Amino acid sequence: MKPFIRKTISPILCTFSLIMIASLAWTQGSGDCTVKLDPLSDQYHGNCKNGLAHGQGTYIWANGNLNSATSSDEGTYSSPQDTTEKEKKKDYVIDEKRNIKSVQFVRRRKGHKVKIHFRRMKFIPKRTEYIYFVASSGIKYFDQKPIEIREVEFPFWVRLKFKASNQTQTQFMYYTLHFTINKPGYWEIIMDY
């Protein structure tokens, strides 16, 4: 009877222990975080530390706008809109870039306009889908390529996400670019993906 109990109970205890360890690890990184900014408390996705938002994360405002930010140990945020004096001195800052090979920022002249060019291997792509675009100011024109934003107020930030096929045309991927431009002017952003 003893060998039978050992063969039956040991695997059950091992399985139970593994499940408990995995569920503990999952709950620590699952986003059960407190965010000390009331409108964001239910919409935060990101890193946690001691039950508070900590490090990189994304939150959604009540109007549906996405925002990436860095949070402190206390669960408070510094977002791209709350730039420090050092960051304000930079002409532009890339806040987030995913699956995009390179981005060039070119200031052409004085003005209040921004154009965003999409390029695939140095050519204008035939198709991009599901463009999610939020900007801090300006009038947006999507009916033409490149995307053009006129009457921009600086500092100016953009949150851009789109879906397009990968270089081998075998699958669709999501591409993300978040940036802030601090210096006024007519800017062209050339994005190779």
Secondary structure by P-SEA (a helix, b strand, c coil): caaaaaacaaaaaaaaaaaaaaaaaaaaccccbbbccccccccccccccccccccccccccccbbbbbbccccccccccccccccccccccccccccccccbbbbbbccccbbbbbbbbccccccccccbbbbbbcccccccccccbbbccccccbbbbbbbccccccccbbbbbbbbbccccccbbbbbbcc
